[in-house]
Amino acid sequence: TQVAKAVSNALNRCVNCLPGQRDVDAALRTVGEASKRLLANSFPPSAKNFQEAQGHLNEAAVGLNQSANELVQASRGTTQDLAKASGKFGKDFDEFLQAGVEMAGQSKDKEDQAQVIGNLKSISMASSKLLLAAKALSADPTAPNIKNQLAAAAR
């Protein structure tokens, strides 16, 4: 069993070196790093007023949603498509999270802040699941249930 485990690990490392896979891993790291901002105890107010912060958040949400759709499509396409889409998704997620943290900083009420941060944490988790599902589908398009998992992660 040790030999089988070593072979399996070596194969996984090989797959992770494939174009597209590395880019998804980089996007996953971006999501993870950006999400660390949600662990802060306080969220200072931004220089933007409420309407500006809300507009930025809405704009960033539209961008992230578009990137998620592109990622789903790219996971069924070429490795270059996946590389490009996952890089864009990582950037758009970072932008969205920054806008969300700014929005949290707009509220003086700790309960409202906690709700915004809780929602951002949920979106962060969903984003990671989406990237993992896209990576799995790209690596093995014939895997059982993988397309269903990707569709579920995209919701």
C-alpha positions in Angstrom: 0.0 0.0 0.0 2.9 2.4 0.6 4.1 1.9 -3.0 0.5 2.5 -4.3 0.3 5.7 -2.2 3.7 6.9 -3.5 2.6 6.3 -7.1 -0.7 8.1 -6.5 1.0 11.1 -4.9 3.5 11.2 -7.8 0.7 11.1 -10.4 -1.1 13.9 -8.5 2.0 16.0 -8.5 2.3 15.4 -12.3 -1.3 16.4 -13.0 -0.9 19.5 -10.8 2.0 20.6 -13.1 -0.2 20.6 -16.2 -1.1 24.0 -17.7 -4.3 25.2 -16.3 -4.0 23.2 -13.1 -1.2 25.4 -11.9 -3.3 28.5 -12.7 -6.3 27.1 -10.7 -3.9 26.4 -7.8 -2.7 30.1 -8.0 -6.3 31.3 -8.0 -7.0 29.1 -5.0 -4.1 30.7 -3.2 -5.4 34.1 -4.1 -8.8 33.3 -2.7 -7.2 31.9 0.5 -4.9 34.9 0.9 -7.7 37.4 0.3 -10.0 35.6 2.7 -7.5 36.1 5.5 -8.7 39.7 5.6 -12.1 38.4 6.9 -10.3 37.2 10.1 -9.7 40.8 11.3 -11.4 41.9 14.4 -12.2 45.4 13.1 -12.9 46.8 9.7 -12.0 50.5 9.4 -14.3 52.7 7.4 -13.1 53.4 3.9 -12.7 56.8 2.3 -15.8 56.1 0.2 -19.3 57.1 1.3 -22.0 54.4 1.6 -23.3 54.8 -1.9 -19.8 54.6 -3.4 -19.0 51.5 -1.4 -22.3 49.9 -2.3 -21.8 50.7 -6.0 -18.2 49.3 -5.9 -19.5 46.1 -4.2 -22.3 45.7 -6.7 -19.9 46.2 -9.6 -17.4 43.8 -8.1 -20.2 41.2 -7.6 -21.2 41.4 -11.2 -17.6 40.9 -12.3 -17.1 37.9 -10.0 -20.3 36.3 -11.2 -19.2 36.8 -14.9 -15.8 35.3 -14.0 -17.5 32.3 -12.3 -19.5 31.7 -15.5 -16.4 32.0 -17.6 -14.6 29.5 -15.3 -17.3 26.9 -15.7 -17.2 27.2 -19.5 -13.3 27.2 -19.5 -13.2 24.0 -17.4 -14.8 22.2 -20.3 -12.4 23.9 -22.8 -8.7 24.0 -23.3 -6.0 24.3 -20.6 -5.3 27.8 -21.9 -9.0 28.7 -21.4 -8.8 27.4 -17.9 -5.6 29.2 -17.2 -7.0 32.5 -18.4 -10.4 32.1 -16.7 -8.9 31.0 -13.3 -6.5 34.0 -13.3 -9.3 36.4 -14.0 -11.5 34.7 -11.3 -8.7 35.1 -8.7 -8.4 38.8 -9.6 -12.1 39.4 -9.6 -12.5 37.6 -6.3 -9.8 39.7 -4.7 -11.6 42.9 -6.0 -14.9 41.6 -4.7 -13.6 40.8 -1.3 -11.9 44.2 -1.0 -15.2 45.9 -1.8 -17.0 43.7 0.7 -14.6 44.5 3.5 -15.0 48.2 2.6 -18.8 47.7 2.9 -18.4 46.0 6.3 -16.3 49.0 7.4 -19.3 51.3 6.5 -21.4 49.9 9.3 -20.9 51.0 12.9 -23.1 48.2 14.1 -21.1 45.1 15.0 -24.0 42.8 14.2 -24.4 44.3 10.7 -20.6 44.0 10.2 -20.7 40.3 11.3 -23.5 39.6 8.8 -21.6 41.1 5.9 -18.4 39.3 6.9 -20.4 36.0 7.3 -21.7 36.4 3.8 -18.3 37.1 2.4 -16.9 34.0 4.2 -19.7 31.9 2.5 -18.8 33.4 -0.9 -15.1 32.6 -0.2 -15.9 29.0 0.6 -18.1 28.7 -2.5 -15.4 30.2 -4.7 -12.9 27.7 -3.5 -15.3 24.8 -4.2 -15.9 26.2 -7.7 -12.2 26.4 -8.4 -11.7 22.8 -7.1 -14.6 21.5 -9.1 -13.3 23.2 -12.3 -9.8 21.8 -11.6 -11.2 18.3 -11.1 -13.3 18.4 -14.3 -10.3 19.7 -16.3 -8.0 17.0 -15.0 -10.5 14.2 -15.6 -13.6 15.1 -17.6 -14.9 11.5 -17.4 -14.9 11.3 -13.6 -18.3 10.3 -12.2 -20.5 13.1 -11.0 -17.9 15.8 -11.7 -20.1 17.8 -14.0 -22.9 17.8 -11.4 -20.4 18.9 -8.7 -19.2 21.8 -10.9 -22.8 22.8 -11.6 -23.6 22.7 -7.8 -20.5 24.7 -7.0 -21.4 27.3 -9.6 -24.8 28.0 -7.9 
